[in-house]
Amino acid sequence: MKMNALLVSMAVLAVGLSGCNSGSRSSNGTQIPGVSNAAAPLPTDNFSYIGPPLETNRYFHTATALDNGQVVIIGGTDENSFTSLDSVEVFNQSLFDNPPPESISGDFIDTDFVGDPITLINGGRLYHTATLLDDGSVIIIGGSFDILIALAIPNAEIYDPQLRSFNANGVEPTNEMRTPRFRHTSTVLANGKVLIAGGQKAVDETIIDPNFPPGSPFFQFDITVFPTVKEFEFYNISSRTFEQATDITGDVTTMQTPRGRGDHVTTQVSGFDNILGTSDDVVLFVSGFQTLSGVFAPDLKFPGFLGQADQSSMEFYDLSTGFNSTAPGMNMFQRMNGGSAENLGQFRNTTIDGLLGVSNVAIFMNGDQSNAQCADSQVQSELVMCTYTGFGPASGIQFFEQEPPLAVNSIESVIADPMNCGFIGRTFTDSEMAVTIRVYDGVQHVTNWAITGGGLGVITPPTGCFQTLFGVCGAQVVRGFEYFDPFWDHLDQGDLDGDGVNGEFLAFLDLAIDDIPPPWDTTRNRSLLNPTGITGSWLQSDNLVPDNQPLDPLYFPTGVEGYADELVLSGLLRRERMGHTLTKVPGEDGVRNTPDDRLLVVGGGSSYYGTWGDEPVSVGSELYLPVNANGVPAP
């Protein structure tokens, strides 16, 4: 089996300026000896630790990991999304208060190096994108001032992490966006441009009501609606300009859906050369929605069902030609309101027929399947494998789809979720691609897995969708984490706990034990729809260990007992969070994208997003240590 280190780069990243001894609350902060942004050791992995408090509690913000190991938090809202925040703060793991938080290190800084607040120049933003550029700066594109009737913001801003300020030293964009938009995506390409795709814009429409006579006040009036955007555009990094996106024939590049696409999911995969970040990369667009045309587009920006149609097609943008096309035969699940995607890397260089090379494997997850009837959270994830023949559009790209097994609810359904509603999908959440070390036959393998946690779970009860606000199995904010491991096949492991039942779920806490049956089989091909030979499984770590009682043998091997005189959190967020962010930060080695990375969880709301007018904010932050993250040396 051939592993690709495209996204598992073990190279030491640029550390850059640490920003010690700066900031409002961290003016007396102390840097941990050693590498900048190195984390202090923590006792237990698969565990969530209380992090430092935010300077401004928020949700629906963006969190962007910087090259120096810090994380910049931009915009969002602190009350019902009716208004946006213009404040910015930076998480620096090298600083800590006295006394430090439970996570030992780290603090948020909301001032620049002369002590002035860090703020967006053009005001607050919601539904914007914050994209890391190759020079280490971050471009903030689009968005809107609120979730009601404010227009899309046409200006972009550049954040300079070395100065902790915006548009410094003449780096600001020289023009406005060609189409101001929000709920779009922004992807850095190898040609020095940022591809801005889809989203929604503001359009003025005139309404004629034939029920009133011409000339009366109600016969004709103007409204602003927010249709989806079909046209792409570029931000040219070198010229600092927004420009129209065209293909190699000079035609304008657009979405293939008739009226565009917004709130969609995107990820970038390598092309025929199997190297991510080169001129033949391909960008995938999945799910989201398109609005109805003209006056039938929604006149508010609330997430909802009026005037929109969910999308199940997949489109792909070929960087080498500039063409955007619909992927044939791909019928994807509908994902809105927090859908996400990760590139898991390359797993094998041939398919079953021995001819087609397998490039990246992308996973699409989370979100909900909003429609006019229900807004159930999307439980099923999807793997998309890309192969290339070398001939034809995008080097003869072909797509194969697989639906990996659902996560088994493990002990969560017994203790943490007494309602036992079954599988829990996640809406208004975030995800990360993490690196871990797996041991097989005494050999260490560095592999990728996707992690997601928190968010809103909406499960429609049998009595009808109207109960999703308050039904027994209706909306709930979930606190646990789930991992997608491409090599773990829990359906193929036989009778793991000796109760005579084959193919059941092995408790997540035992995955770190090396003497379990082999977690993958390198010799078996499973199906044409799975050309990589991997199956993959979702693993849940949301559980509470009961006090002084043997653990249920259905979930844990015989002989493992609970401990302490109280419930012990394991793999759970300390607070209910939705609309939060998950971002990788360095572990003890001070380097990002190595197996000891941790997850920084920032902000979020703590109640169902549909109960407008009553949306408390989850305060502060948390640091989560994935399985095997604690004390694992970088290879």
Buried (B, 14 or more C-beta within 10 A) or exposed (E): BEBBBBBBBEEBBEBBBBBBEBBBBBEEBBBBEEBBBBBBEBEEBBBBBBBBBBBBBBBBBBBBBBBBBBBBBBBBBBBBBBBBBBBBBBBBBBBBBEEBBBBBBBBBBBBBBEEEEBBBEBBBBBBBBBBBBEEBBBBBBBBBBBBBBBBBBBBBBBBBBBBBBBBBEEBBBEBEBBBBBBBBBBBBBBBBBBBBBBBBBBBEBEEEEEEEEEEEEEBEEEEBBBBBBBBBBBBBBEBBBBEEBEBEEEEEBBBBBEBBBBBBBBBBBBBBEBBBEBEBBBBBBBBBBBBBEEBBBBBBBBBBBEBBBBBEBBBBBBBBBBBBBBBEEBEBBBBBBBBBBBBBBBBBBBBBEEEBBBBBBBBBBBBBBBBEEBBBBBBBBBBBBBBBEEEEEBBEBBBBBBEBBBBBBBBBBBBBBEEEBEBBBBBBBBBBBBBBBBBBEEEEBBBBBBBBBBBBBBBBBEEEBEBBEEBEBBBBBBBBBBBBBBBBBBBBBEEBBEEEEEEBBBBBBBBBEEEBEEBBBEEEEBEEEBBBBBBBBBBBBBBBBBEEEEBBBBBBBEEBEBEEEEBBBBBBBBBBBBBBBBBBBBBBBBBBBBBBBBBBBBBBBBBBBBEEEEBEBBBBBBBBBBBBBBEBEBE
